[in-house]
Amino acid sequence: MISKNQIKKSTVTFLFFSSCLLLFSHALANGGHRIEIRFEGLREGETYLAYHFGNRQYMQDTAKIGANGVAVFEGGERLNPGLYLVVLEDDTNFEVIIDRNQHFGISAHPEDIMGTLEFTDSPDNEAFYEYLSFLTQINQQRQPLEQELRDPSVSPARETEIRQKIEDINNEIIQQQDDIIANDPEGLLAVILKAQRDPEMPEPILFPDGQQDIDAMYQVYKSQFFENIDFSDERLIYTPVYHSRLRTYFNNVIVQHPDSVIQEAGRIIDKARENSELFRYTIWFITNNAESSQIMGMDKVFVYMIENYYLTDEVDWISEERRNQMRARAEALKPLLLGETAPDLQLENVEREKVVLHDIEASYLILYFWDSECPHCLRAAPALKSTWEELRDEGVKIIAINTEQNRQNWKKAIEEYPEQWIHLHDTDNKARILDTYQIFAIPQVYILDKDKRILAKDIGVEHIASFVRQDMRQRQ
């Protein structure tokens, strides 16, 4: 359930690209809108109208509930067609479709909205709630079957029977959807139902020996994943459906490797060119998804998107200031991408001798950025010591690079660490290690090979040993 406090009342702010979506057009046909809602039993208060934008909700309007229990949302401009939320002060809410007809009435009792909801002059919402009621009933049939299917004692014969019943129920849902789509193929409900569907798969593709070609089936599924999305239909942005489809595809369907993501990014963005708003949203989503990804190496996708879209004529909806910020971010990250030669550093050891990072020879270098007052570093230290003890005979060296400015604190702190580690300090911040290696949180780890190429970064110390072992096996 969405809370009115979760509804954004100001500009859209999405991580790094907080201003990239501010210029979305709202120009639609004339005619205005008027949505009158009668809340049975309410005599005062406010209600809110919110719209979906991707996976978030934003405030559209506020209306007073009069003494007669009536609240009216109205204006001289048409609203962006989409899926909206009506929210009461106690956070009770329900969704409505606002599409071609934007003059309609609603009545509901706040204590039982689903049981009392009625619409006047809104066949879209009548069909919508008939479908929701159908799903409620059908799920009441399916849930006990699915629960029984999870019972390990169920007999094979009964399992077959249950699976057939579930398949029949699923087919009934598909038929209900087909009827809605056929009745009003251009309506928003039909567009939503189609967009949520997975592609229809062909008969199994077989090898000559009769075994199923799983990879070929996957390629078909991947290539047709968006076949039910109408990329010319801007309404999809104002529902959660398009965002959900993008999220599923880029996080679950395609191989989670930056090169694969980049290849698919270009293909899906080209599809989205049919509508300028979907085009913008798709570019934003892929960039933001890469930036926020917890998968190592996805910053390559982030840099690619900035260089190939935001720093070109493809993106014309951001300010020059924002473009320059993005350029600076990409330039800072590019030398730190996996496979790149790590930036060289000249630091000081305890004896104040100069040590050049690229001069240190080792099968693997573990760069460990830390601070003596960092509690996370203190917790990570035992695991790092164990890792070093396990790997030191394999030619692995630990380069412990202290990020603080207090040299005395550093010298005292390293007494607790193995003296065989190479302990270095950036005296007077001459090497600017935080900027050079984009250190925003510590501890931070980089793993370099013998040629100083970056193999891994942002990796927990507890995973260093397994990563190095795996890389060793791959190189054999």
Secondary structure, DSSP 4 states (H G I P E B T S, - for coil): ---GGGSB-S----GGGTTTTTT------EEEEEEEEEETT--S-EEEEEEEETTEEEEEEEEE--TTSEEEEEEEEPPPSEEEEEEETTS-EEEEEESS--EEEEEE-TTSHHHH-EEES-HHHHHHHHHHHHHHHHHHHHHHHHHHHT-TT--HHHHHHHHHHHHHHHHHHHHHHHHHHHH-TTSHHHHHHHHTPPPPP-SPPB-TTS-B-HHHHHHHHHHTTTTT--TT-GGGGGSSHHHHHHHHIIIIIS-SSHHHHHHHHHHHHHHHTTSHHHHHHHHHHHHHHHHH--STTTHHHHHHHIIIIITSTT--SS-HHHHHHHHHHHHHHGGGSTTSBPPP-EEE-TT--EEEGGG---SEEEEEEE-TT-HHHHHHHHHHHHHHHHHGGGTEEEEEEE--S-HHHHHHHGGGS-TTSEEEE-GGGSS-HHHHTT--SSSEEEEEETT-BEEEES--GGGHHHHHHHHHHHH-
